Amino acid sequence: MNTVKLADIEIRNTLQPGDLGYIAYLHGLIYAKEQGYGRNFEAYVLDGLKDFAKEYDPVLDRVWICEHDARIIGFLVAQHRGVQVQFRYFLFLPEYRGIGLGKKLMDGFISFMHERGFKEAYLWTTNDQHAAIALYTRYGFALTEEKASNAFDKELIERRYDLTLSTSL
């Protein structure tokens, strides 16, 4: 039974040395264990993080680094892509799932879009991410593209979801 409460989690929005490497590490570790993804998935994550590091703009990009007891336990990255923002690297250690942290970060992402004037966002995921997809669609992301893939050393369907914010609040 998980005794951790949402209030126990600290969320910081500053990018610190080592954060991006840890994001890659946890993605490689967790997706291999839970989904059977191979090294090519970790390479994909590393490529994306390299680009994010080089293009990082604290005004147009945001990180949510979730910590518990001074240990990183999850994260989300909003990466600017022209007039859009990409929702990326949304992952928590298994023992921190189901406490409302995903909802809290989704709320933060939507608030960030409003603050920075982004009207459109998108994300890529795979067909085996059922819980995440349910959360994305609750927040208004809609499936816009699908393609068969073996990019992560496993047969799957890559899916793109897009979100357009309403102009009225």
C-alpha positions, 0 to 999 in steps of 0.5 A: 500500500502506498503511504505517500501523499501528494503533499509529500512531493516537492515540484521544482521548475528549475532545470539543474545539472543531472536532471536530463541524464536522470530522465533518460536513465529512468525512461530506459529502466522503467520502459524496459521493465514495464513495456519491454522496450530496448536500447533504441528507445533509450537512444530516442530519449537521449536524442530528444533530451540533447535537443532540449538541452541545446534549445532550452529557454526558461521563458518558453520551456518548463520542467516539472521535476518531482522529488520526494525525500530529496530523490527525483521520482518523476517529471514532465517537460514542456518543450517549445516548438514554434507556436506549439508546445510539446508535452514530453517525458511524463513519467513517475516511479511506479510507487508514486502513481495513483496519488494525483501527481499526474493530474497535478502536472497536467494542470500545471502544463495547461496553466503554463500554456495559458501563461505563455500564450501557447494555444496548441500542444502535442505529444507522442506516445504508444498504444500500450500507455493506457493509463496515460492516454486516458489522462491525456484525453480527459484533458482534451488531447485528441488522437490525430496520427498513428503509425506502426513502429518497431523503433523501440525494439518492439512492435507497437503503434506510435500515436500523436495526440493534439490539444487546442486550448479554447480561446474562452476561459 
